[in-house]
Amino acid sequence: MTQKQKRYESLVQVYHTELYRFAYWLCQDPTIAEDLVQETFLRAWRSLDALQDEKAAKSWLLTILRRENARRFERKQFDYADVENDTLVDTKSTALDDEMEQTVVQRQISRLAPEYREPLLLQVVMGCSGDEIADILELNKNTVMTRLYRARNQLKEALTNVNESAKGASN
Amino acid sequence: MDDLEFRRRLFADPSDEQLIDEAEQDPAKKRLLDEAQDFDALLGNALNVPVPDDLQAKLLKNMESESDTQSSENVVQLSWYKRFTVPIASAASVALAVMVYFSTVVPTPLYAGEHALEHVYYEESALKLSKEVTLQVVNEKLAMLGGKLESLPGKVTYATFCNFKGQRSLHLIFQSDHGPMTVFIVPSESNDYRQGDTQFNDDRYSGSINKGANADTILVAKLGAPLDKYQGEVNDSLRWL
């Protein structure tokens, strides 16, 4: 196996799980997410020589993946209507067991506006620092920190409301 | 850091080291910190969607098939002049060699006899051949020069096209009563080689040139062989179309 192949393999090993989850939350479709990750690693393989510093690998892969995702929108704008998201909460049981709670949290995350969701994904899924997120999203760090704050704040409020309406319904 | 600032920064990054340090001094802040970290754990769990089992294997396989096609693509992607570097260099050196050859050889007097002798020495091993080449085979070759032999005064053991001073010619050897005898049949399309005497010899071989209308017949045999007799026999049996 060549040196290049070894580098590629270790990149796949270290990052494919996180990248898939990031892609999943970016496009909210498991099939597209898988395609995105495959395309990202294919492009990474082709230009692996351009990656000088392994420490920059995560940002580099994320940049490729985000570009691929943007390309997808250039090709065709899939509109995954919020029908599913809007109806699910009301039809489910009001008992918020763990599984149910996770589903509710997931739903609220998917409802976040992309500009709030993406920095949060980078932070929680990818473990990026504020500086790294600013770099990847090409924003200044203050903007990034503000969006992270708002993302959590919105989620917290939304989940509190869900909890309260659930409690209200069970009364 | 006031509570509002603490809260803002906590919601932006619950693992901020500075906040964690500050929370150690303040139970209210510690409570907020714990709450925020629990919330992040909840988010983390929700975000950790299952990853397809075969994804890693697919990614490695993609690379393998890509590196297979890449190597062939690389060849195709080479510029046309790079692809032909070696053949062009070879062709250039051949062309140069040919130019040098003609520029040096052509203006100098062409002594056919010397060349005939050199040629015989160069292919001396051919004189030792004994396997018969049929007249039919000889004539198939000779036909390409436009000639035909009715017969030859001896068993033919060698028949090949060769380059006689730049002229495509037929190189024959037949077994005469005086040992192997070499015949060059050289079409007279070019007169370049036709300089020098019609009789020539060195300490081993002698030769004669018969200048014909269609071709010259050059005979080389061991010293002392009756060349005139054989020249007559060969030229009598030689027909031109």
Chai-1 contact restraints between the chains, C-beta under 6 A:
chainA,res_idxA,chainB,res_idxB,connection_type,confidence,min_distance_angstrom,max_distance_angstrom,comment,restraint_id
A,Y8,B,M63,contact,1.0,0.0,6.0,A-B,restraint_1
A,V12,B,Q56,contact,1.0,0.0,6.0,A-B,restraint_2
A,V12,B,L59,contact,1.0,0.0,6.0,A-B,restraint_3
A,H16,B,L55,contact,1.0,0.0,6.0,A-B,restraint_4
A,H16,B,Q56,contact,1.0,0.0,6.0,A-B,restraint_5
A,H16,B,L59,contact,1.0,0.0,6.0,A-B,restraint_6
A,T17,B,V51,contact,1.0,0.0,6.0,A-B,restraint_7
A,Y20,B,V51,contact,1.0,0.0,6.0,A-B,restraint_8
A,R21,B,V49,contact,1.0,0.0,6.0,A-B,restraint_9
A,Y24,B,V49,contact,1.0,0.0,6.0,A-B,restraint_10
A,F41,B,L59,contact,1.0,0.0,6.0,A-B,restraint_11
A,L42,B,N62,contact,1.0,0.0,6.0,A-B,restraint_12
A,W45,B,M63,contact,1.0,0.0,6.0,A-B,restraint_13
A,W45,B,E66,contact,1.0,0.0,6.0,A-B,restraint_14
A,Q102,B,A46,contact,1.0,0.0,6.0,A-B,restraint_15
A,V105,B,L42,contact,1.0,0.0,6.0,A-B,restraint_16
A,V105,B,A46,contact,1.0,0.0,6.0,A-B,restraint_17
A,Q106,B,A46,contact,1.0,0.0,6.0,A-B,restraint_18
A,V124,B,L43,contact,1.0,0.0,6.0,A-B,restraint_19
A,V124,B,G44,contact,1.0,0.0,6.0,A-B,restraint_20
A,V124,B,L47,contact,1.0,0.0,6.0,A-B,restraint_21
A,V125,B,L47,contact,1.0,0.0,6.0,A-B,restraint_22
A,M145,B,A12,contact,1.0,0.0,6.0,A-B,restraint_23
A,L148,B,A12,contact,1.0,0.0,6.0,A-B,restraint_24
A,Y149,B,R8,contact,1.0,0.0,6.0,A-B,restraint_25
A,Y149,B,F11,contact,1.0,0.0,6.0,A-B,restraint_26
A,Y149,B,A12,contact,1.0,0.0,6.0,A-B,restraint_27
A,R152,B,F11,contact,1.0,0.0,6.0,A-B,restraint_28
A,N153,B,F11,contact,1.0,0.0,6.0,A-B,restraint_29
